[in-house]
């Protein structure tokens, strides 16, 4: 344990002092094949339902004792109940997860059985760090496109209360320590946030203002009931400090702090380095939650006589330097928008995961996105960031907000990822 901590401190010092490849010269990986289509076709990939649990505070919230497969089962039940789809017709269930052993493959399977799916329906899990929920969706969409099946459920699940991210130490070996980029993959995410802030002059006050706006937008959305259409209440058992259990129902995100002030945020101490600017108030919250999205071809939706919530338009994933991984959305978003045959001006809502205010601010500024288009119902700073769930949660948040506005529009879901990546997807409401 001590050797692991020493190595991470060494890597953090090297990263802070070194000069990495600048984002402007980053070499990205080959983006995934696009799904863009400007026409209406029976082969379009459409979303029929997108639901999520409330997001609970890890370690102290109402979901801290809830098994991850139970959370997944809750949203699977809700999708089936909302659409009345026969579970036997589902071609696959693809679930994103980060922290569980084996990326939660066992628990995705047990969760689907809790919801009454027959054994003939397969499951798989994916781990693309913070984009796991979005990657689960893209994976299912890709399988639909190549004809593996015509309907699937994609989602994400994470219990950061019950599954701690402490397994990385087993992978430390000498070859990693001899490779600069490989070393950078070991950096704690908070250090990468500080790297972005220092290299691109994102000050503490600007980060705190962004965090305040996230809390204010989330508080308004919560009070106005704008989350109600996407949230499935969870009834679970919670243990108190004495070990006594009681049944509770959670129906609202627990991380929203309506009374947040700029002065209060300014009083918080740096969370990662003594003279840093990333704090508990301007960083994403560790959280618990699950989400599920039902998707199919348009032809299958017609056959099942189900209304379309939205259309999947394009997807892109790119690579960026690991030590400034937070810049990922600034490179993934243009790729996805280009694949869609659109420009940034065509996008009505940008759901950009707020891993840290530093990186979110830089990405928004770098792309020149109007602030009113960014996370209109708040983001992970206010709502929380259950790692494997977040991508699927953001799809639900985006599509239900576009629907609430009541007019056709495009939206983007995007996030950065540990080890240096970014992902983004474009959706259209109402999908026609």
N, C-alpha and C positions, 0 to 999 in steps of 0.2 A: 504493500500500500504506500509506504513512504517513498520507495523508488519511483512509483508511478507519479506521485505528486511532484517529486523533484524534476522528473522529465518534463512534465507539463509546464512547470514554472520556467524551465530552461527554454522550451519551445516558445513560450509566450514572450520571453525577453528577446529572443532572436527575431521573432516576428515583428515586435514593436520597433526594433532598431533597424531591421532590414528594409530594403526597397523591393517590393514585389512588382510583378508585372502590373502596369496600370490598366484599369478597366478598358480604356480606349484601345489597348493593344491586345486584349485578351483573345485567345484562340478558343472558339467554342467547339463543342462536339457537334456531330451531325445531328440536326434536329430530327425529331420523329416525323414520319410521313404525315402529311396534312390531311385533314378531313373536310377541307373547305368546299362549299358549294353555295352558289348564289341563286340556285334554282330550287324549286320544290320538287322533291322526288320521293318515290316510295322507298328508296334506299337511304334516305336521310336518317341520321341517328338522332333520335328525339328523347327528351326527358319527360317521363310520365308522372313522377313523384320525387320529391326531394325533402327529406325530413331529418331532424336531428334531436338529440336529447338537449336539455339545458346543459350548459357548461359549468361543472362544479369546481370549486377550489380544491386543488390537490392537498392532501394530508389533513385538511381541517374542514372541508365542505361536506355537503350531504351525500355526495357520491363516493366518498373516500373508502368506504367498505364494500362498494358494489362491484361484484366480479365483472370483468370486462365482457365476457360472453353474455351476461345478463343485460348489460347496456346495449350490446349489439342486437340481441333478441328483441329488446323494446322497440327499436326503430324498424326492425324487420317486420314485427307484428303490425306496426302502424302503417307501413307501406302496403302490406297486404290488405289491411282493413280499409285503407283509403281507396285503393284501386279495385279491390275484389278480384285480383288476379289469382288464378289457381296456382299454388306454389309448384305444382308438377311441371308447369310449362317453362319455368325459369331455366335458362341454359347454363348459368354459372353465377356464383356469388364471389366477387373479387373484393377483398378487404385490405385496406392499408393499415399498417401498424409499425411502430418503431421499437418499442421498449420490451415487448414480450419475447421470451425465448422462442426462436424459430419464427419471428415476426408474427406470432399469434396464430399459426396455422391450426393448431389443435383447437384453440378457443373460437376461431371462426366457424369451425365445424360443429362444435358443441352448441354454439349460439344459434346456428340455423336449425338444429334439431329442437332446441327449446321453442322455436317458432313454428314447428310442425312441418318443416320441409321434409320430403321423403329422401331416403338415402340416394336415390337416383340423381339428385341435384348435386353437382360437384362444387367444391370451394377451393379458393387459393388465396394466398396473402402476398402482399408486395411491401417492400421497404425502400422508399426513396426519400428517407429522412422526412423533413417537414412537408414534402409534397406527396407523401404516401397516399393520402386520400384522393388527391387529384390524379396521381398515377394509376390508382385502382380504377378510376373512371376511364382514363385513356386506354388502359389495358382492355377493359371490357368492350369499349367502343371499337377498338382495333379488331378484336375477335369477331364482333358483329359484322364489321366491314368485310372481313375475309370469308364470312359465311359459316363460321364455327357454330353459331347459334344466332337467333334473331331477337332475343330478349335476355336481359341480365340485371342483376343488382350489383352496384358498386358502392363501396362505403369506406368507412374508417372507424377505428376504435382505439382508445388509449386510456389507460388508468395510470397516470403518473404518481398516484398515491401508492398503488400496489406493485408497480413495476419500476424500479429505480434504474437509471441509466449508469450503471457502475460496472458494466462488463467490458469496457474498452481496454482495461489494463492487460487482459490476457493476450492482446494482439501486439503489444510492444515488443519489438525485437531490433537487433542491431541494424538490419538493412533499412528499416524505417528511419532510424536516427542518422543514417548516412545520406538521405535524400531530402533536400530542402522542402520540396512540395509535399512529400509524404509526411514530413514532420508537421507541416502546417495543418494537415488534416486532423491532427490531435488537439488543435487549439480549442479551449473552451469557447463556447459561442459568445460569451460576454467579452472576451478579449477581441474577437473579430469585430464586435460592435465598436469597441474603443478604437480599433484600427481604422475603421471607416470614418469615425468622427474626427480623428486627428489628421488623417490624410486629406480629407475633403472639407475641413473646417466647418463641421456641423457642431455648433456650440450647444452648451447645456440648456440655455434658455429656449433656443429653437426646438430642441428635443422635448423639453417640458411643455411648451405650448402645443406641440403636436399631441402629446399624451393627454393634455387637458381636453383638447378637442375630441379625441377618441372617447374619453369618458363622457363628455357632454352629449355627443351624438348618440352614444349607446344608451345613456340615461333617458334621453328624449324618446328614442325608439322603443325602449322598454315601457315607459309611461304611456305612450300612445298606442301600445299593443301591436307594434309593427313586426315583432318577432313571433307573434302568436301562431301564425299560419305555418311556420316552419318547425316549431318546437313541440315535441311529444313529452308530456310529463312522465317522470319516472317515480314509481313507488318502490321504496327500498328500505332495508333495515340499517340503522346507524347505531354504532356503539359509542357510548359516552366515555369519559375518562375512567369511570369505575368499572367499565366492561358491560354495563347494562345496555340492552338493545331496545330500540323503539322504532316503529314503522313511521316513515315520513314520506311525503310526496314533494318533489322538487319540480317546479314548472317555469322557473326563471333563471337566467344566467346569474351566477353568484358573484362574479368579479366586478360588476358595474358599481362604481362609486360616484353617486350623483353629487356628493358634496365636495368633490375634488376641487382644489384651488391651485393657482399657479404658485402662490406663496407656500402652500403645503408641500407641493412637489419640490420646490427649491430647497426645502429643509432636509430632504432625504440624502443620505450619504451615498457615495459611489458604491456600487455593489461588487465590482470586479477588481479594480485597482485603486489605490488610495487617492490618486489625483485624477481619477477618471470622471466621466460624465454620464455613464449609463447607470441607472438606479432601478430600484424595484418599482418605481412609479412610472418610468418611461421605457420599460421593457415588458415583453409579454409575460403573462402569468402562467405558471405551471398548473395544469388542469386535467380534469377527467371528462370524458364524453364520447359519444358515438354518433354516426350519421349514416344514412343509406339513401341511395339514388336509384330509381328504377329507370332503365333506358332500353330502347328497342329501335328497330327500324320503324319508319313511318307506316309501312305496310302492316306490320304487326300491331301497331297502335290502332289502325283502322279496323283490323280484324277483331280486336278486343273491345272496340268501341270506347276507347279511352281518350279523354282530352289531352292535348299536348301542352306541357308547361313551358317547354323551350326546346331549342335545337342546338346541338353541338356543332360548332363551325370549324374550329381548328385547335391545334395543340403544338407546343414547342417546348423543348428542354435544351438548356445550354450549360456550358461549363464556364466558371470564372475562377480567379485565384482563391484557394482555400482560406487564406488569412483575411480576406475581405469578402467572405461568402455572401454577405448581405446585399451586395450590389446586383445579385442575380436577376431580380425582376426587371431592372433597367435594360437587360439584354434579352430576356425571354419574351417580354411583352411585345417589342417591335417584331420579333420573329413570328409570334402567333398572329399578330394583327396583319402582317404582310401575307401570311398563308391564307388568311381569310379574305384577301383582296380588299382590305380596308385601310384606313389611316387612323392615327390616334384620335383625330377629331371626330371620327364616326362613333367612338365608344361613349356610351352614356354613363356607365358606372365602372370604376376600377376597384375591385376588391383585392387589395394588396396586403398580404399578411404582415402584421406589425410585430415581427420578431423582436425588433428594437426600433425605437424612434430614430436613432441615428441613420440606420440603413433605409428605413421607409422614407424619411425626409429626403435623403440624397436621391433615391430612385425617383420620387415625385418631382423633385427639382430638375434632375437631369433630363427627364422626359418632357418637362414642361406641362405636366398635367394640371388642369385647374383643380384647386383643392376641394371645391364643392363636389367634384366627381369621385373623390377618393373616400372609400369606406363610409358611405352616408349613414350607416347605422353603427358606426364605431368598428374597431378592429380588436386584435388580440391583446392590446394593452388593456382594454376595458373588459373584453369578453373572456379572454383566456385562450390558451394555445395547447389543446390536447393533441400532441404531435401527429399521430397517424390519422386522426379524425379531421384535422383542420381543413384539408383540401376539399373533402366532401361537404363539410359544414359550410364552407364558403360558397359552394355551388348552390346550396339551399338558400343561403342568405341573399345571394345575388338574384336568383330567379324569382324569389318571392317579392323582393323589392321592385324588380321590373314589373311584375304583375300588379303590385299595389299601385304603381304609378299609372297603370291602365292604358299605356300606349306602347307601340312597338319600339324596341330598342336593343342595342348591343351591350354586352357586359364582358368584362375580363376578370378572371381569377388568376392570381399570381403569387408566388412566394419564393424566397431564397431557401437554400438548403445547406446544412453542415457539410463540410468537405469541399464546398465550392461549386454550387450549381444554382440554376434558376429555372422555374417552370411557369408556363402560362397557358391558359386556354380561353377561347372566345366562345360565347354563347349568344343566342338571339331569343328574345321573347317577342311574340308568342310562338316562334319557331316555324312560321310560314312566310 
